[in-house]
Amino acid sequence: MKKLLGSTCLMLGLLGGVSASNAAECGSVTIASMNWQSAEVLSNIDKIILNEGYGCSADITIGDTVPTITSMVEKGQPDIAPEAWVDLLPDVVKRGMDEGKLVTGATALPDGGVQGWWMPKYIADAHPDIKTVGDVLKHPELFPDPEDSSKGAIYNGPQGWGGTVVTSQLYKAYEAEKAGFTLIDTGSAAGLDGSIAKAYERQQGWVGYYWSPTALLGKYEMVKLEAGVPNDPDEWKRCNTVADCPDPKPNAWPIDRVVTLVAKPFSEKVGPEVMDYLNKRSWSNETVNKLMAWMTDNQATGEEGAKHFLEENEEIWSKWVSPDAAEKIKAAL
């Protein structure tokens, strides 16, 4: 019996040592949470899975596309950007890869991210001739500036978003000011969403920057405007994504690659199981839309949305993790 107890204690000690080793191997982790819903919930999913499944000590840091990816390249922090829209900063991402500062994990959204300028479907239905950005610019009266109804308005995202830079450049490229339009800084994600909601409530014209997948485009039916020109990848990199480029040209938004970016130092210090998870963790736009719709309806935080997803979608996330991690995560939930 003593021998059996001794063996049991030894085994528990070894298991405890393995667990402690895994925790030490992972250590502290900083995860970037961008200030839009899908990125917020994905960062919280990563936090729960890394902490509960792999013994990490993960914390979330708030960021936006431009400062986060730039910081990862220049400072090696944060460790993970779960939902990086890399085509918005092609030169910075390429430099990070070339210099060995960044590695890519999974394609977070295999369907790709869809960005552009949108208008309400009721406007499209009432004016079937309006299909392109150029068509919109002929009708400032249909998209009135709330401060000056004699002008039209194009709504932009908040500062720090890559899409805000592109919209500002396209505003110049299409000579929208000359066409009688002002460019409105909505100040925040909430401000941008609120401007769409207000337009819908009043059945007014609205045109501006937005993207998919989002819960909001599931709630408010919007139509994406055509650019009127094909996408020119070289021009997109040269000027459309560069804030101080003086001579942008009209261009079509590409379907964005949305990947998980990992700082190279972190990828080298953690065990292979953690990187295996980050290389597998991927979900469809349909899955994201449903989750965000639930979050919006329930006024849920990113953390609450992450817990709801993990509780309701074991068949999805269990394929991302090791069997041992899956059991730990289920127990924690």
N, C-alpha and C positions, 0 to 999 in steps of 0.2 A: 504493500500500500504506500509506504514511504517512497519507494522507487517510482510508483505511478504518479504520486503527488509531485515528486521532484521533476519528473519528465514533463508533467503538465505545466508546472511553473516555468520550466525552461522554455517550453513551447510558447507560452504566453509572453514571456520575456522577449523571445525572438520576434514574435508578431508585433509586440509593442515597439521593439527596436526598428522594425521595418516601417511601421506607421510613423514613428518619430523621424526616421530617415527621410520618408516621403515628404513630410511637412518641412523638414529642414531643406530638402532638395528644392522644394517649390519656393518657400519663404514668402516674403512680402511681394505683393503684385499690385500695380496700379492699372486700373482699367478706365479708359476714357469713355465718358457718357456724353454724346453730342446732345444738343438741346432740341431734338425732335423725337417723336414717340417711339418709332421702331428701334432707333439706336439706344434710346434710354432703356427699353425693356430688354434688349439683347445684352447690354452691359450688365444688367442685374441678373440675367440668366447665367452669364459667365461667372459672376461673383459667387452665386449660390453653388454652382457646379464645382468650381475650383476650390471653394472653401470646404464644402461638405464632402465632395467626392475625392478630392486629391490632397486635402490637408493644407491648402494654401492659406495665407493671410491676405486676402484680396480686399482692396478698397477701391471705391469709385472716385474719379476726379472729373469735374465738369469741364468740358471743352467744346470747341467747334472745329470744323474741318481744317481751316487754314492754320490756326495756331497749334493744334494738336499734332498734325502730321509734320509740320515744320520743327516742332520741339522734339519729336521722335528722331528726326534726322540729325538735328544739331546737338541734342542733349541726351538722347537715349531714353527719354521719359515722355509720356507714360509708357508702360510695358506693352499694353495691348490697345489697339483701336478696333473694336469689334465690327463696326460698320463704317468702313472708309470708302467714300466715293472718290476713287483715286483719279478718275479722269478730270476732276475739277482742279487738280494740282499735278498735272503730268510731269512737269520738269522737276518739281521737288521730290516726287515719288521715285522718278528715274534716278535722280542723284543719290537718294537714299539707298536704292538697290545697288547702283554702281559702286558706291563707296562702302558697301557692306554694313550699312547702318540699319537696314530694314529687311525683313523677310515676310513673305505673304503666307497667310494661313488659308483657310477655306474661302471659297467664294460665298460670301454671306447670303447674297441674294442671287441664286443661279438664273432667275428670270431677268435680272438686270434692273437697274433703277431708271425710271422714266422721268426726265425733267423737261421743263419748257414753260411757255406762256399759255395760259388757259383762259377760257371764258365760260360763263354758265350756259348750260344746254338750252335754256329757254331763249337766250339771245341767238344762239346758233339756229334754233328752230324758226324764230321770227325773221331772221336775216340769213337765209341759206347762201347768199352771195359772199358772206364773210367766212373765209376759210383760212386765210394766211395772215401773218403779221402785217403785211402791206395792206390788206383789206381793212384791218382794224384801224390803221392809221388814217384811212380816208374818212373815218366816222368818229371824231372825238366827242360828238354830241351823244353818242350811245354809251359812252364810258366816262361820265362826268367826274371831274375832280371835286371832291366834297367841299373844298375851300373856295373853288372858283368854277362854277358850272359852265363858264364860257370855254373852259379847257377840258381836255380829256385827261385821264390819269392811268398810269401803269404802276401797279403795286409791286414793290420789291421785297425781298426777305431782309432779315436783320444783318447788321455788320458781323463779319466773321464767317459767314457762309460762302462757300465757293460759288453757289448759284446766284448769290447777290452780286458778286464780281461780274459774272457772265451777263446777268441782266443789265447791269450798268453799262457794260461794253456794247451790248446789242442795242440798248437805248440810243447810244451814240451812233452805232453803225447804221441803224435804220433812219437816223435823223428824226427821231420821234419828237424832239422839242420843236423843230421847225414845222412839224405836222400839227402842233397845237397840244401836245401832251406833256404833262409833268411826271416826274418819277418820284413816287412816294416811298419814303423809308418807313416801313411799318414798325420798326423798333424791336420787335421780338417775334418769336414763333406764334405766340398768343395773339399779337397784334395782326399778323398776317391772316391767321385763321378767322379772327373776329371780323376782318374786313370782308371776307367771303361770306360769312354767316349773315352779316348785316345786309349785304347786297341781295342775298337770297330771300331774306325776310321781307325786303321791300321790292323784290323783283326788279332790281336795278341792274344796270350794266356794270360789269367788273372785268378787268383784264390784268393779268400779272403772273408773277412767278409761282409755280408750285411743282410738286413732284408726286410720284407714285412708287411704291405702295404707301398709302395713308388711309386712316379711318375717315378723314374728312372728305376725301374724294369718293368714298363709299356712301357717305351721307348726302353730299351735295353733288349732283351730277354735273360734271364739267367736261368741256371739249378742248382738246389740245390743239393749238393753232399750228398750222404748217409754216415752215420757215420761208417757203417760196424759193429756196435754193437747197441743193444737196449739202450734206455735211462735208466739210473740207478739214480733215484731221490736222493737217499742217497749219492751217490758219487758226484752227481752234487752239493749238498749243502756242502758236506765235503771239496771238493777240487777244482772242476772246476770253481767255482765262487769266490774263495778265492785267492787273488793275491800272497800271500807269502806261499801258500801251496806247499811243496817241491816235492810231489809225485803224480801229477795228472795222471789219467788213461783216455784212450779214452772213449768218451761218446757221445751219441746223444743229440742234442739240443731238449728240450721239446717245445711244442707249448706254448708260453708264455701267461700268464694271464696279461692283460693290464687293469688296473683299475685306478680310480681316488682316490688319497689319500688325506685325509683332516686332518690337525692337530687338535687334540682333543679340545684344548682351543677355537679354532675358531668355531668348530661345536657346542660348548656349548653356545657361546655368540650370534650367529646369530639367526634370526627368523626361524621357521620351513619351510617357503616358500623357503628360500635360500638352505637349505639342501635337500628339496624335489626336487629342480632343479638338484643339484649335484648328487642325487640318481637316476635321470632319464636320464641325458644327456649321450647318447650312440649312436654310428653310425657304419654302416657296413664298412668293408674293401673296398667294391665296391664304396660306397659314398666317402670315403677318397681318393681312387685312382683317381676318376674323378676330385675331387677338386684339388688335387695336380698336376694333369696333366694340369689343367687350370692355376694354379699358375706358373708352370714351363714355359708353353707356353707364358704367359704374363709377366714373370719376376716379379710376384706379391710378395709383402711382406706378412707376416703373417696377418697383420691388413687388407690389401686389400683382401686377401683370405677369411678372416672372414666375411667382409662386403658382398663380392660376394656370399658366401654361404647363409648368412641370407636373402639376397635379392632374391635369386633364389630357396630357399628350405624351404619356410614357412611351408609346409606340414610336414616337418621333425621336425624342431626346435619348432614349436608351441605346439607340444605334450610334450615338456620338461618343459614348463613354465606355470604359471597361466594365465588365460584369461586376467587379468588386466595387467600383465607384457608383454604379447604378444602385446597388443595394444600400450603400451609405446615404445616397441622396434620397432614396425612397424612405429610409428610416428617419431622416431629418425632416422630411415633409410631414 
